[in-house]
Amino acid sequence: MSDPMRIRAQVQGDKTTVRVLVSHEMESGQRRDGAGKIIPAWFIQSISAVYDGKTVMSAQWGPAVAKNPFVQFSFKGGKAGDKVSVSWVDNRGDKRTDEAVIS
Amino acid sequence: MERREFMHKSSGATVLGLAAAAGLLPAAASAQNAPGWNKAAFETKSLNDAVKALGGSAAVESKDLVLQAPEIAENGNVVRIGAQSNIPGTTQVAFVIEKNPYALTAVFDIPAGTDASVATNVKMGQSSNVYALAKAGDKYYYAVKEVKVTLGGCGG
């Protein structure tokens, strides 16, 4: 199981800005190990965020997203004290969901 | 041809073949893709192919799409890029890195109520044109910027 995501959600006016730092290797499948063998690709393929039962961001990623990925997005609405949850699935079928309280 | 290398390759292939036949390959080698992941799009090599695989026909350049990317990236392992689309009705924002082995990097769906403005970190193997791609209605728009990479991020 991977480490928790670091999620920061801040409301300003009518807009909530969310910054997510995911902990994931994001192995591209292009690198070789010491013996010259290709290290198999291992990366997050889908990530989404939910607020108030509604999807506010969803994305598909390829292997070129950086290690320990960062995402920033913002949506209308959002109240301080409410929760935003972020989930991802990688190409091995591993998944993780974390929540953050909007401040 | 070096005999040793040839022997090495052929025996390796045989072992792999046997392992596959016996169902012994590790899980990573037969990894499944996440539901809804657009495999065809992520295997494209150019902006035009990526647009086609996403269901569009061609992309036109737009000044209403703003791509934020550095002119020079010292470390290709982590390059911060972002895009903001001021095109009304934008439903998708994607990033394409022309010279990466797989050009399409990320596709963000923008539901109603979410800003058509996203940022993320990407890896770049070498200096390349970086494209932001936005979908509004059934049309695709792009913005482009060249990013110079002084240290590649796809190692090898």
Interface residues (C-beta under 8 A of the other chain):
Chain A: K15 M26 S28 Q30 R31 R32 P40 A41 W42 Q45 S46 K54 T55 V56 M57 S58 A59 Q60 W61 G62 P63 A64 V65 A66 K67 P69 F70 V71 Q72 F73 S74 F75 K76 G77 V89 D90 N91 R92 G93
Chain B: A27 A28 A29 A31 Q32 N33 A34 P35 G36 W37 N38 A41 F42 N77 V78 V79 R80 G82 I97 N100 P101 Y102 L104 T105 A106 V107 F108 D109 I110 P111 G113 T114 D115 S117 V118 A119 T120 N121 V122 K123 M124 G125 G153 C154 G155 G156
